[in-house]
Amino acid sequence: MKKRHLAAILLATSTFISACGSPEEQIHKSLEETVVLEKDFEKQQKPLMKLEKEEKSLFDDMMNLGMKKFDEIVSLSDKALANLDKREELLAKEESAMAASKKEFDKIDGLIDKLKDDQLKKKAEELQDLMNQRYDSHQQLVKAYNEAIKQDRKIYEMMKEKELKLETIESQIEAANEVQEEVQTANEQFNKLTDQFNKEKEKLYKEAGIIND
């Protein structure tokens, strides 16, 4: 799972031009708060990446050993399973951070209706739709990633079976690889939506006079 970069959605420090307490300023405030809430999302990225690399190393070691060194394979499998447990915990924290971000973001729904400029209101609605697509995309990514962990778990459980047949493990590895492709596709979609949101957010801010060019 390639990591998503929160930097792609960080909102620029802004100079308020609109009146204090205006819908524009309140929208800006909520968007800034989503960034704060997604900090926990960002914190999970490095440890997740580290665990993914460790698991790949464990898998490669098992493939190089061969079933003749069964005790060593069992030990490595147990380490890999523990690795998956840790990744599930980190993923749950990431999902929780995104849920909190969405809860805050949903506050702008009532604020958009208060915008007096029709063109600005349209841009805000488009931004809202884009961000909601991003949240949905992240849910799909989490779902695919959890499924990938599930399929990997089957591999390491199988590796602890002394009478494991080659065709059985090969079939499971193939299934795991297919799910990993789904993770990659979901990740690319999430990154795409994140980039689009960042660009449209900047346009909205300029249109609203919240930041200077």
N, C-alpha and C positions, 0 to 999 in steps of 0.2 A: 504494500500500500504506500504509494508516494504521499509525502506529507503536503498538507495544505498550508499555505503561508498566510498567516493572519495579516502580515504587512500589506498584502494586496487589498485589504479592506479597511486599513486604518484611516481614520478620518483626519483631515488636516486641522491643525490648530487654527481657529477662526477668529476674525475680528467682526463683532456684531455691528451691522449697519441698521438692522431693523430695530424697531422699538422694543424695549424690555417687556417680556411676557407675550410677545406676538406669536401667532401660530408658527411662523418661520423659526423663531428662536426655540420654541418648545419642541419642534420637530428635530432641530439640530441637537438639542439636549438629549432627546431619546436616542438618537443615532449615536451620539458620543457614549451614552451609557451602554449600548450594545457592545461597543468596543471593550469597555471595562469588563463586562460580564463574560466576554469571549477570551479573556486572559487565561482562564482555566483551560480553555480549548487549546490555546497556544502552548501551555505548559506540558501538555501530554505528548507533544510531537517528538521532541528529542528522545525521551525515554522509550517511546514506541518504536522509533527508528532503531535505537540501540538493541532492543529486544528482537526485532525482526532480523537484524544482522546476526545476532547470537543464535537464533533458531535455525537460520540458514546454515551456519557453521556446524551446528549439531547434526543437522540432516545430512550434510556432506560427509561428515565423519562416519555416520552410520552406513552410508552407501559405500564408503571405502573399506569398511571393516569386513563386510560379508557375514553371513549367518553363522559361520564357524565360531566367531567370537561373540556368542550369544549374551553372556553376562555383561559385556561391555555395551552391547547394543541396548539391553534393558536399562542400564544405568543412564545412557544418553537419552533414551526415550522418556524416562522419568523427568530428566532435566528439561526436555522439550515440552512436556506436558505442563510442567510448572511455569515455563515461559509463556505458554498460551494462557494460563490462568492470570498471570500478571497483565498481559495485554488486554484481556477482557475487562479487568478492573480499570485500566487506563481509558479504554474505549467508553466505558460507562461514565466516567468523569467528563470526557469530551462531550458525550451526548447530553449530559446534564447541563453543561455550560451553554450549549447551543439552545437548549430548551429555555433556559433563563434569558438568553439573548432574544429569542423569539417573543417571549412574554413581554419584554420591554418594548420591542419593536412594534408590537400590536397596538401600543398606545397611540401611535401616530394616525391610526385609522380615523378617530374622531377629529383630529387636528387638521387633516387634509380638507375636510368639508368647510373648515373655517377660513381657508385661503380665499382671498377675494379675487386674485388674478386667475382667470380661467386657464391660461396657458401654463401658469405655474402649478395649478391644481392638477392638470393633465400630466405634467412631468412627475409630480409627486406620486400620482396613482401608478404611473408606469414603474417608478422606482420601487414602490410598495409591492407590485406584482413580481418584479424581478427578485426582490429579497425573499419573498415567499417561495418562489421557485428554488432559490438557493437553499432555504431551510428544508424543503422537500427533497432536494437533491442530496443533502447531507444525510437525511434519514435513509435514503436508498443506499448511500455509501456505507453507513453503519450496518445496515441489514446485510449487505454483501460481505462486508468484512467479518461480521459474526459468523456467517455461513462458511467463509474461508477458514476461520479458526475451527469450526466444527469438523470440516473435512480434514484439516491437518491433524486434529485430535484422533481421528479414526486411523490415520497413518501410524501414529506413534503407539496407539493401543495395539494395532496389528503387529508392529515390530516386536512386541513383547511376547508374541505367540511362537513357541518353539517349532511348531510344525507348519509355519506360514509358507504358503505356496507363492512362487514368484509371480504368477499371473494375477493372483489376488491383490498383492501389494502394488503391482504395476497399474492395475485397473483403478485402485484408489488414488494413486498419485496423479493419474490422468484426470480423475474427477476433481481433485483439489486444484489442479492447474486450470481447469475450465472455470472454476469459481473465481480464481485469482484474476482471470481475464475480465470477469464481470466487475471485480473490485477496481481494476484499472480503468475500465470504461466509466464507471460511476465517479471515480476520482477526477477524471478529465472533465466530465460534465460539471462537477462541483467547482473546479478551478475556473472553467469558462464563465460560469454564472457569477463567481466572485469578482472576476476581472470586469465583467460587464456592469455589475453593480457599482464598483468603484468609479468607473468612468461616468456613469449616469448620475451618481451622487454628486460628483464634482460639478456637473452641468446644472444640477438643481440648485446647488449652493450659489453658484454664480448668478443664476437667473433670479434667485430670491434676494440677492445682494448680501448674502451672509459672509461671503469671502470676497476679497479683491482678486482681480486677475493677476 
